[in-house]
Amino acid sequence: MPTSEAVAYAELAVIDDPVVAAALLDPKRALVLSALQESGSATTVAAAIGLTRQQVNYHLRVLEAQGLAVEVGTRQRRGLTERVVRATARGYVVSPAVLGTLGADPRRMDRLSARYLIALAARVVREVAALMRAADGAGKQLPTLSLDTDLRFATPADRAAFTAELAESLRMLAAKYHDEGSPTGRWHRVLVAAYPKPPEEE
């Protein structure tokens, strides 16, 4: 029986299969999976989340069948052999790809709207997940760049001035480094976004 150290465990798993997404989004299964961030049995999970062991076993079978949980060992408890199970990732993201043609498409949105920003974010999840999967399959690293910070503007005028300076700086950098005809070049998407920080995070 494999140990927990021998079983693959991801920091983040992106779900783009509708069947797997349906299994993950069931409230009780999500609760079971949350309890399995640390290895546990149906008995320990049931005690932690207030379900019966039979209910947990049912949800575990579904989660394991969809690759969201995995058996990592066994142990003896009161003369019986218990299976020890763990979630396959620390966190999960459901890709907009599960929606097919219903997924958000920034090409159909007003570029000045908040919905356009959401559609761009959805495209990032969909595209980067596919690229990451391909890179992992080829045993390669996926080159990405992420910048994340919080700013507090004193006035709307300051925010507008920052936006103008940022746009000009990006234009200058693009003019400096963009090479339309390089035979070895590779296209990259560059996305810059800003929105009010949610109150619960302050």
Secondary structure, 3 states (H helix, E strand, C coil): CCCHHHCCCEEEEEECCHHHHHHHHCHHHHHHHHHCCCCECHHHHHHHHCCCHHHHHHHHHHHHHCCCEEEEEEEEECCEEEEEEEECEEEEEECHHHHHHHCCCHHHCCCCCHHHHHHHHHHHHHHHHHHHHHHHHHCCCCCCCCCCCCCCCCCHHHHHHHHHHHHHHHHHHHHHHCCCCCCCCCCCCCCCCCCCCCHHHC
